[in-house]
Amino acid sequence: MRNQPDNRTDDSNIVEKPAEQYFSAVPTSQDVRRHLLVSLRGHKVDVEVSNGVFASHRVDLGTSVLLRQAPQAPGNGTFLDIGCGWGPITLAMALESPEAEVWALDINERALDLTATNARNLGLDHVHTGVAMDIPADLTFDLIWSNPPIRVGKEELHILLMSWLPRLKVGGYAYLVVQKNLGSDSLIKWLDAELGEEFTVGKYASSKGYRIIEVSRN
C-alpha cells in the first residue's frame, strides 16, 4: 500500500453528498481524486475516490449493511460485483477470498478506473474490472454481491439483474442490498417469478431500512 497522504479522511466522519452522474459512462464532472480510510469486512484500507461516482465521499449505508450482513465468502471461486462504483464490495470480496477471481462490473469508466487503482494499490491482482462486454460471455459465478443501481429505473434494473443473476453456478449465491422504501419486497417477488424453479429467492436479513435479498441456484 502506498504511503498515507496528508489529505486522508476517515469515512466515519464524512457527511455523504448526493452522487453526481454515476449512471453516465463518461462523467463530465472534474476527476478530483481523494483518499479515504475505510473498513471493509474488518480490513482497514486506504482507497481513492472521486466525483461522478456513486458514494464518492464514504462507504454508503446500503453497502455497509451488505458488508456487515452477508455470510462468509467462499475461499475460492469466481465472484461478481454488479455496479462496483469505486470498489468497496469488490475490494471486500477480494480481501476476504484471496484465492478467488473477482470481477467488478460498471458502466462508469471512472468507477472502473478507481476500482482497478484501489485493487492494484492493495496488491489484489485477482480483481478484474470492466463493462459487460469485457466479461467473457461463458463465465459463470459462484458468488454475486451487489448494491444495485435502483435509481436507474425499474425497467433498466430488471434488465441488469436478469443479465447476471442467471449466470450463477448451481450451488451459487447472490446477495443484493435494496432499501425497503425503494421496493425491496416487490423485487423479491419479481425475481422469484422471473428466475423460475431453478432458483430460490428470499429475504436474508434486514437492517437500517434495507433488506438483503438472497438468490441461490438449486
Helices and strands as residue ranges (DSSP letters): E 9-10, G 11-13, E 34-40, E 43-49, H 61-69, E 78-82, H 88-96, E 101-105, H 109-121, E 127-130, G 132-134, E 141-146, G 150-152, H 154-164, G 165-167, E 168-179, G 180-182, H 184-195, E 199-207, E 210-217
